[in-house]
Amino acid sequence: MRWSRFFAYTLKEAPKDAVVASHKYLVRGGYIKQVAAGIYDFAPLGKMVLDNIRNIIKEEMDKAGAQEVMLSFVTPYELWEETGRAKKYGDELLRIEDRKGQKFVLSPTNEESVVDLVRGTIKSYKQLPVNLYQINLKFRDEARPRFGLLRGREFIMKDAYSFHATREDLDREFNLMQETYEKIFERMGLDFRVVEADSGAIGGSGSREFMVLADTGEDDIVVCSECNYAANIEVATRKHEKRENPVKTEVIEEVYTPDKKSIEEVCEFLGIDPYFSIKAVAKKAIYDDGKEEVVVFFVRGTDSLEETKAKNAIGALELVDASEEELEKAGLVPGFIGPFGLPFDVKYVIDDDLRMAEELVCGANKKDYHIKGAGLLDANLLGNLTIYRDIAAVKEGDKCPKCGAPLRITKGIEVGHIFKLGTVYSEPMNATFLDENGKAKPFIMGCYGIGVSRLIAAAIEQNHDDKGIVWPKEIAPFVVDIIVGDVKKTEQLEFAEKLYEDLQKAGVKVMLDDRAERFGPKIADFELVGFPVGVIVGKKLKDGKVEVRDRKTGEKFEVEAGEAFEKVMELINR
C-alpha cells in the first residue's frame, strides 16, 4: 500500500479523556475515531489489526474442531427471561422495543441465543459434542465507559459455546479450549498468564481468565514467585500459617477502649499485634429476589475483605456499604462489632484463617468496649448460623497454596475467559437430549470468550513507548514501512519502489511512504503507528547506503542498498 493513496491520518494531540497509552495512540495514529461514549469507528489501519487478530482466532478455533456461526446481535428479550438473566444482568443490558412493542436486547453475550439454536435440533447424545463459535458485535451499556477499547460499550468478541452429554467430556473440551487460547495469544506475541477466576454474571463452576500483563491493567493478579500458580485476586488463595500469640490472657475479659474503633487504634491502645485481632466489615447484601439484609464479615486485623469472595459466600448479587443507621437498626454497634454476642438474626461469615484461632481482640458489641483473649475454638460459641469461608484478599508476600513460596501481585488486562457452565442455561430453557438409555437430560455446556477489539488495546498497553505503538509483527497492519526521504529525488523513489515490490512478492505486508512530506513528520508517523520495521531511503543512498530500523529494540542498521531486502527479512524472522 502507498501512503499517498491510503486513508490514513495522524494527530498531534490525544483526546482530553485519554489517560492510557492505547487510547491515546489508537486515536492519534488514525486507528479509531470516537462516535459516542464507549463507541468507536475503525479506520482502515484499525480494521486491518482487527482482521489479523480475527484470522488467528479463526484458524486456531477451526483446528480445535469448533464451527463458526453468526448469531443475531438483536436478541428477543423473552429468551433472557427464560434464564432469569433479564433482571440479574442489570442496567448494562440495553433493552429496546420495535414498532409492534416486542422487546429485544442488544446482546452483551449469547448463551440464550445459542441454546435456542441448538434445542430441538440436537436430539441425541450421538450428535454430541458440538462447539459453536462466532466473532461478532456485542453491546454492554457500561455506566462509565473509559480507556478507549479497553472498556467500551460496543465491542467485538469471539464467543464459543460447547454442548456435551457428560461432565467428563466438558472437562476435555475445557482443557482443549485452554490449550487453543494459549496458542492464540502466543501467536499474537503477547506476554500473558492463565489464572483461576470467578464466573461472575455468566455463571457455572470452573472458570479461567487469560490476562495480558500490563501496568495499566484493571485486574489484580496473584502469581507465585516460584511455581505456575496464578489467580485473579477475586479467587486467589494462600497457605494458612498459624502464629502463636506471645501474649497470654488468663481470662477472657471486656476492656474499656474509649472511642477506639479502627483496628489500628485498638491495637495501639492495647499494645497488641494486629494479626491477633478480628476486623469486622459490615455490608448490606442485595439478592436476586430484591431482598436486602446487613451481613457482617470477620477477617484478621492484618487482612482486608475480598468482596467477590464475600458475595459468593452468601449468594448475594451485590454488596454495598451499610450506613450507621442501618447497622444500628440491625442491633449492631458501629466500631465495636465482634463475633460474640451478635443479635441472633444477623448473618455473619468468618474467614477460614480465623478457624480455631486463639488469643484475639475483637469488638464486644458494646460501645467503647472490646474483648481481649477471645478464641474461636468452639463454633457453638458463635451460634448455629456460623459460616467459615475464604473471604480475605491475598496480600503481597503471602505464601503460595501450591508450593509455599512468596506470592506477588501484578496487573493484568483480561482478554479471554473460559467457563464450565454445566446446566445453568440448558435447564431453565428446557434444552435436552436423549442419553444412551433414552432418557431426556439437559445439555452440559461450556462457554469460551475472547475480547477481540480489546486485544488491540491490550497489545498496545504491553507494547509501546513514549513515541507510539510497537506492534508485535503478527498483528501489525503493516510489517514494514519504507520511508522515502525526498520523493523528488528519482534515485530514492526508484529504489524504494523496487524494494517495495520485492517485499510484496515475498508476502510481506509493506507500506511505501511516498508522500510529498518532510522527512521529520514521516519518521514521527512511523514511530507513532508502530510498524515493526522501517527502511529509510535518504541522502545516503548516493553512497549506496540505506538505514533499517527495528521499532521494538530501537536498533538502527546502516546497510548496503543491495542488502536491504535481506536485512529486512532477517529482522522480520528473528
Secondary structure, DSSP 8 states (H G I E B T S, - for coil): -BGGGS-----SS--TT--SHHHHHHHHTTSEEEEETTEEEE-HHHHHHHHHHHHHHHHHHHHTT-EE----SEEEHHHHHHHTHHHHTGGGSEEEE-TT--EEEE-S--HHHHHHHHTTT--BGGG--EEEEEEEEEE---SS-BTGGGB-SEEEEEEEEEEESSHHHHHHHHHHHHHHHHHHHHHTT--EEEEE---GGG--S-EEEEEEE-TT-SEEEEEESSSS-EEETTT----------SS--SS-EEEE-TT--SHHHHHHHHT--GGGBEEEEEEEEE-TTS-EEEEEEEEETT--B-HHHHHHHHT-SEEEE--HHHHHHTT--TT---SSS--TT-EEEEEGGGTT--SEEEEEEETTEEEEEE--S-GGGG-TT-EEE--B---TT-B-TTT--BEEEEEEEEEEEEEEEETTTTTTTT-EEE-TTS-EEE-EEEEEEEEHHHHHHHHHHHSB-SSSB---TTT-S-SEEEEES-TT-HHHHHHHHHHHHHHHHTT--EEEE--S--HHHHHHHHHHHT-SEEEEE-GGGGGTEEEEEETTT--EEEEEGGGHHHHHHHHHH-
